[in-house]
Amino acid sequence: MRALEEERERQEKRQRQDDNRATLDFSLKLKMKKKAREVQEELALDMKILQQMLTETNNETMEKLQRKVFNWYTAWGMIIQELPLHHT
């Protein structure tokens, strides 16, 4: 009779351990999903910031290039106007 009680206690203990393990596993999975979602959101924000920086850099580069081209055309326009015209 004592052996049966001990066996039942071992089975109950094993069942409690299994239940606790399942609860901990579930909790860990939830935490991992939450962390993955947070990391994904951070990465999305970083990508948005980088894209904005790239756009701003491209805009600044384009503006600088446009100013250089404008200055170049202006300078050449002045040079051409100063050239003497030869009529034959």
Backbone torsions as a table, in degrees:
resi	resn	phi	psi	omega
1	MET	NA	-41.7	178.8
2	ARG	-62.1	-39.9	179.8
3	ALA	-62.0	-39.4	178.5
4	LEU	-64.8	-41.3	178.3
5	GLU	-63.9	-43.6	178.9
6	GLU	-62.7	-41.4	178.1
7	GLU	-63.2	-43.3	179.1
8	ARG	-62.7	-41.5	178.2
9	GLU	-63.4	-40.6	178.0
10	ARG	-63.6	-41.9	179.3
11	GLN	-65.4	-41.4	177.9
12	GLU	-64.2	-42.4	178.7
13	LYS	-62.4	-45.2	178.9
14	ARG	-60.6	-41.5	179.6
15	GLN	-64.4	-42.9	177.5
16	ARG	-62.1	-41.9	178.7
17	GLN	-63.1	-42.7	178.1
18	ASP	-62.8	-42.1	178.6
19	ASP	-63.0	-45.4	178.7
20	ASN	-61.6	-42.4	179.8
21	ARG	-62.5	-43.1	179.3
22	ALA	-63.8	-41.1	178.0
23	THR	-63.4	-44.8	178.9
24	LEU	-64.9	-41.0	177.4
25	ASP	-60.6	-44.7	179.8
26	PHE	-63.3	-44.0	178.9
27	SER	-61.6	-42.8	179.0
28	LEU	-63.6	-41.8	178.5
29	LYS	-62.0	-42.4	177.8
30	LEU	-61.9	-43.6	179.0
31	LYS	-63.5	-41.1	179.9
32	MET	-65.0	-41.4	178.1
33	LYS	-63.5	-42.5	179.1
34	LYS	-62.3	-45.8	-179.8
35	LYS	-63.4	-42.0	178.9
36	ALA	-62.0	-40.7	178.8
37	ARG	-65.3	-41.9	178.6
38	GLU	-63.3	-44.6	179.1
39	VAL	-63.3	-41.8	179.1
40	GLN	-62.6	-41.1	178.1
41	GLU	-65.3	-41.5	177.8
42	GLU	-62.4	-43.7	179.2
43	LEU	-63.9	-40.2	178.7
44	ALA	-63.0	-41.9	178.0
45	LEU	-65.2	-43.9	177.9
46	ASP	-60.0	-41.9	179.1
47	MET	-64.5	-39.8	178.7
48	LYS	-63.4	-43.6	178.9
49	ILE	-63.8	-45.0	179.5
50	LEU	-62.7	-40.9	178.6
51	GLN	-63.5	-41.0	178.6
52	GLN	-64.6	-42.7	178.6
53	MET	-63.0	-40.9	179.2
54	LEU	-63.5	-43.5	179.1
55	THR	-62.2	-45.0	179.2
56	GLU	-63.0	-42.2	179.2
57	THR	-63.2	-44.2	178.6
58	ASN	-62.7	-41.0	178.4
59	ASN	-63.0	-44.4	178.8
60	GLU	-63.5	-43.1	179.4
61	THR	-62.9	-42.5	179.3
62	MET	-64.7	-41.4	178.7
63	GLU	-63.3	-42.9	178.4
64	LYS	-62.1	-43.6	179.6
65	LEU	-63.5	-43.0	178.9
66	GLN	-62.2	-40.8	177.4
67	ARG	-63.4	-42.0	179.7
68	LYS	-63.3	-44.1	179.9
69	VAL	-63.8	-44.2	179.1
70	PHE	-60.6	-46.2	179.4
71	ASN	-63.1	-38.3	179.4
72	TRP	-64.3	-48.3	178.8
73	TYR	-62.9	-39.9	178.9
74	THR	-63.0	-45.6	-179.9
75	ALA	-62.7	-44.8	179.6
76	TRP	-67.4	-34.7	177.0
77	GLY	-62.0	-40.3	178.4
78	MET	-66.8	-42.4	-179.7
79	ILE	-63.0	-44.5	-178.6
80	ILE	-64.2	-38.7	179.6
81	GLN	-66.1	-29.6	-178.4
82	GLU	-82.6	-13.6	179.4
83	LEU	-68.7	137.0	177.9
84	PRO	-70.3	140.1	176.4
85	LEU	-90.1	132.4	178.5
86	HIS	-108.1	118.7	175.3
87	HIS	-104.7	136.8	178.1
88	THR	-108.9	NA	NA
